[in-house]
Amino acid sequence: MFKIGEFSKLTQVSIRMLRYYDETGLLKPAEIDPFTSYRQYSAEQISQLNRIVFLRDLGFNISEIAVALNQWEDQFIAGLLENKRQSIETAIKAEQDKLAKIELAQKDIRQQQIALHYNVSLKAIPGCQVLSLRRTVPDYYAEGLLWEEMAAFAEKMNISISNQTFTIYHDPDYREKDVDIEICAPVAKLRSDSSGFTYRETDPVPLMASFMVYGAFRNIAGAYRAFTGWLQEHNQYRMTGKTRQIVHRGPWNEDIPEQYLTEIQIPLEEMSSQHFPAFEP
């Protein structure tokens, strides 16, 4: 079982939306702790949540989603998608994004697209000296602006930085806006802080789960959901600390998004027997 914050991070759906889906009856928690009233979710609920998010992103309202969830089969869903596509074609220009998503969804249904699988490895990550820039930015896509700012600063200050750069996400859950991001570039030596940039040494992580995501950045959300299943199967581990991301191949060295290569790193701790509830006959 996963706490609501953990489930939010793994599914890339905000806590606010998970609570809303609970209130509207679309996705109730698998369990509610009788003592703390904390919501808890299971990996088996991922497919239902994926369907909700899928339809929500296409512009369906709550009542329409509820009907679709109760009659979920390809022909019925394809019919719903076609109806929505026709309505968007007659709407204002701002609705064009929804139209593109529907066309992509129709293509996926026709091609019987198979879900991607991701291999998880465990490793220790040593601490390192970095040049760091930490900001709260509007959304995750704004991270690129931070890297542009760091590149300009490094050139101006004549700083040589390693190409083993990485990003640390400080929020404990997935955020729709106001994301706390820290970009880090390993450096040979520490200097004095300047212009909002900080030199520091990152903490070592003794146990880090790592998995590669191939292709465009939109594939990252699916990789997190796949990792949920891995955690469910390997329940001797639980998430702890702050998620990291390393883009080995991205917009600066690869012209084709389908050939991007991103590494996701999630700190873990191995649970001792004291973390498990005592057995009561």
Summary of the structure (lengths in Angstrom):
residues: 281
radius of gyration: 21.3
end to end distance: 21.2
largest distance: 68.2
contacts: 727
relative contact order: 0.13
helix: 42%
strand: 26%
